[in-house]
Amino acid sequence: MACYFFIIFVLSSLAFGETDWPYELFQTGNWQPPHLSLSEIGETDPGYIFIGVRKSNKAGTAPTIFDNNGDMVWQGPQGENLDFKMQKLFGKDVITYWDAQPDLRVLGYGATHILDSTYKEIYTVTLHDDFHTPSGKNFDSYIDGHEHYITPQNTMLVSALNFTQTNTSHLRRGTPDMWVLNSLFYEIDIKTNKVLFKWDALEHIPLSKSSVTVLGGKKLHEAWDAYHINSVTPTKYGYLVNFRHVRSVFYINKDGSVRWQLSGDNDDYGDFMRDNDYYGDFKSDNVSFAWQHDVRVHNETEESLVLSLYNNAAMDHEDPGPSTGLIIHVDLINKKAWIIQELADPTDHIVSATQGSFQFLPSPGTAHMLLGYGSIPKLKEYDGDGNVVLRGQFGKNTLSANAYRIFKFPWNATPHWDPALFVNRTTSHTTDLYMSWNGATDHDNWAIFSVPSQTSTLLEGKRLLMHERTGFETRISIENSDARFIIAVARHGEKILGKSFVAELGQEINYVCPFID
C-alpha cells in the first residue's frame, strides 16, 4: 500500500499548487520531471536532451534525459546538480554530473560522478586542497559545480572557489585584508584523484580587471566575487578559461602564464585586450559580450582558432540582451577577432541573467547548434544558417525551474537494474499494468508473460500479449485473464533486453513497488 499513499500525496500537491509548471507522474516510481514542451519548426538533429534540472519540484530536481518527443528517458539521483552531459573517457561514452553539499554564498562543495552506459558509477572525482569555506565546515570534496571537463588525455578539468584574504587597499573601497572569492581550476587524474595542475586567478589576474564593484569583503561570508570562473577547456598550448566577472576569456599556457585575453566589454567595446600593455596588442572588430558562459575553443591552429560562447548580455541596462550564442574567429597572426555568427530567435527576446550554454551538435554534416538559456527554462536548436528548428521549455520562469547547461547527445544505454512493473487490479475483470525501465534507450516493445509461480523463470512462461513502448511508462490493460503471476519483458523487436520481477495479479487492488536502484 506504500505506493498508494505516494500517489495520493502527489495528486494532493498538484491540487494545492506547489508548482506553477506541470510535471510528470508515474506509477512505476518516484520520478517527477518537469514537463518538457517541444515544438519542431524544421529538421532537427537526432539524440537525447540532457538537462540538469534545478529548482523544480523536489522530486524533479535531478539530472534528467529526455527524448525528442519530450518524454523522460532517465532521471538520476534527486538533488542539486550541475553540468550534466555525455563525455568520452578511455574511448567510451560516459555521462557525468556534479552534485554537492550546499554552503553559504556558493552552490556547494562536491564531487563529479562518472557513469557508464549501464549507469554504474565507475569513477568519482574529488578534490582536496587547503580551502576556506564560509560556514567553516570541512567537506569530502571541494569541486565547484561550474566545470568538469574530460580532456583527450583522460584527465578532468574542474573549477574551484576559495575564500581568500588579500590586500585590496589599492582599489576604491579596498582594504588591506579583504576577503575575496578566488577562482581556481585544477587538472585531476581521474583514476587516482591526484592533482596534476593548479591555477590560481589571484596570482595571475589583477583584481582591478574585475567588472564587479568592490562590495563587502570585511567578513569571510561577504567575500567579493571578483572573477567568477565558469568554464575551462583544454587547448593546444594549455587551457582556455572564462571569467564571467572579468567579462573576458583567458588563454593560459601550460606553465600557468597568461598567453592572451579576449575581452568582450570595454568602454568602446573595441579592444581585444582590456589592457594592451599587460598581455599584448590585439584588436577586435565589434566583438562584444558580457556575463558570458560556456566558452569553448574549436579548430585551433598556429594561425587561428574559433570560439563559441553563450553571451548572457544581461544586468547592465534597463533593456538588456537579448542573450545569444556567439561564434568568434580569432586571427592569431594579425591579432584580430570578429564575430562569425550570432544566434538569436527573433520571435523570442530572452534575457537570462545567469547560467547558459552553447553546443555544436555532434551529428556530422548538419552544423546544428543548441542553446540552453540558463536561468530561463528554455532551449533552442538552430540549423547551420542560424534558423530555429526546435524550441523547448520546461518551466514557467526561473523560479519554477532552470538548468545551468543543456546538451543533446546520441546516448545508448542498458541499465544494470531490472525494468519496473506496477500492477493495479481495477475491477474483477480488468487489470492495468504499468511498465518502465529508467534509463533504457533501445527497447521498442513490451511482452507480458504468465508464469506458474512467484519463483518461476521466463523459460517457464507463456506470452500473453505484446505492446509497443509508449513514452517512458507504458500502460496495458488485461481483461479476463486467468494468469496469476506475470513478468514484463522489455524487448527490441523479438530480442529480450530486460525483464521485471514476477508480480502477482491477485483478486483485489495490488500495488507492486519495484526496487529502484
Secondary structure, DSSP 8 states (H G I E B T S, - for coil): -HHHHHHHHHHHHHHTTS-SS-B---SSSS---B--EEEESS----SEEEEEEESS-GGG-SEEEE-TTS-EEEE--SS-EEEEEEEEETTEEEEEEEEEEEETTEEEEEEEEEE-TT--EEEEE---S----TT----S--BEEEEEEE-TTSEEEEEEEEEEEE--TTSTT--TTEEEEEEEEEEEETTT--EEEEEEHHHHS-GGG-SS-----SSGGG-B--S-EEEEEE-SSEEEEEETTTTEEEEEETTS-EEEEEES--SSS-BSSSSHHHH---EEES----S-EEEEEES--SSEEEEEEEE---SSSSS----EEEEEEEETTTTEEEEEEEE--TT-----SS--EEEE--STTT--EEEE-TTS-EEEEE-TTS-EEEEEE--SSTTT-EEEEEEEE------SS--EEEEEE-SSSEEEEEEE-TT--S--EEEEEEESSTT--GGG-EEEEEEE--SSSEEEEEES----EEEEEEEETTEEEEE---EE--SS---------
